[in-house]
Amino acid sequence: MTEALIAALFVFVLASFAGFEVINKVPPTLHTPLMSGANAISGIAVIGAILVSGANEGQVSVILGLIAVVLATINVVGGFLVTDRMLQMFKKKEVKA
């Protein structure tokens, strides 16, 4: 393995642990309101993952880029679903006559 690949995997592992710790420390009452901000960040992550997978620096980067695209897309879609569900709670209920 090259030094660049080892460095990239090291950064990936550190980012995974840091991300898990940051998300794990958010109280459940704040999780839903923060979801729209997280959607914007995940959207940026999708674009970055597409750039990484399209760079074609090697088979490993394409595979890791594809995994990153899939996981970030799942995060964006799930975030929008949770945000939509939260907004549905605040809509006035229609009264049937």
C-alpha positions in Angstrom: 0.0 0.0 0.0 1.2 3.5 -0.8 1.8 6.2 1.8 -1.1 8.2 0.3 -3.5 5.4 0.7 -2.4 4.7 4.3 -2.8 8.5 5.1 -6.2 8.6 3.5 -7.4 5.5 5.4 -6.0 7.1 8.6 -8.0 10.3 8.0 -11.1 8.3 7.2 -10.9 6.3 10.4 -10.3 9.4 12.5 -13.2 11.2 10.8 -15.4 8.2 11.5 -14.6 8.1 15.2 -14.9 11.9 15.5 -18.2 12.0 13.7 -19.6 9.2 15.8 -18.6 10.9 19.0 -20.1 14.3 17.9 -23.4 12.7 16.8 -23.6 10.5 19.9 -23.3 13.5 22.2 -26.3 15.4 20.7 -29.4 15.0 23.0 -32.5 13.5 21.3 -34.5 16.8 21.8 -32.0 18.6 19.6 -31.5 15.9 17.0 -34.5 16.7 14.8 -34.1 20.5 14.6 -30.4 20.0 13.7 -31.4 17.7 10.9 -31.8 20.4 8.3 -28.3 21.7 8.9 -27.0 18.1 8.7 -28.7 17.7 5.4 -26.8 20.6 3.9 -23.5 19.1 5.2 -24.4 15.7 3.9 -25.2 17.3 0.5 -21.7 18.7 0.4 -20.4 15.2 1.4 -22.3 13.7 -1.6 -20.6 16.1 -4.0 -17.2 15.4 -2.5 -17.8 11.7 -2.7 -18.8 12.0 -6.3 -15.6 13.9 -7.0 -13.5 11.3 -5.2 -15.1 8.4 -7.0 -14.8 10.1 -10.4 -11.1 11.0 -10.0 -10.2 7.4 -11.0 -7.0 7.3 -8.9 -7.3 3.6 -8.5 -9.8 0.8 -7.8 -9.8 1.5 -4.0 -10.7 5.2 -4.4 -13.5 4.3 -6.7 -14.9 1.7 -4.3 -14.5 4.0 -1.3 -16.1 6.9 -3.3 -19.0 4.8 -4.2 -19.6 3.7 -0.6 -19.3 7.3 0.5 -21.9 8.4 -2.2 -24.3 5.7 -1.1 -24.0 6.4 2.7 -24.2 10.2 2.3 -27.2 9.8 0.0 -29.0 7.6 2.6 -28.2 10.3 5.2 -29.6 13.1 3.1 -32.8 11.2 2.2 -33.3 10.1 5.8 -32.7 13.6 7.1 -35.3 15.0 4.7 -37.8 12.3 5.8 -37.3 13.2 9.4 -37.5 16.9 8.8 -40.7 16.4 6.8 -42.2 14.3 9.6 -41.3 17.1 12.1 -42.9 19.7 9.9 -46.1 17.6 9.6 -46.5 17.8 13.4 -46.8 21.6 13.2 -49.5 21.7 10.4 -53.0 22.5 11.5 -55.3 19.5 11.3 -58.2 19.8 8.9 -61.6 19.6 10.6 -64.1 17.5 8.6 -67.6 18.9 8.6 
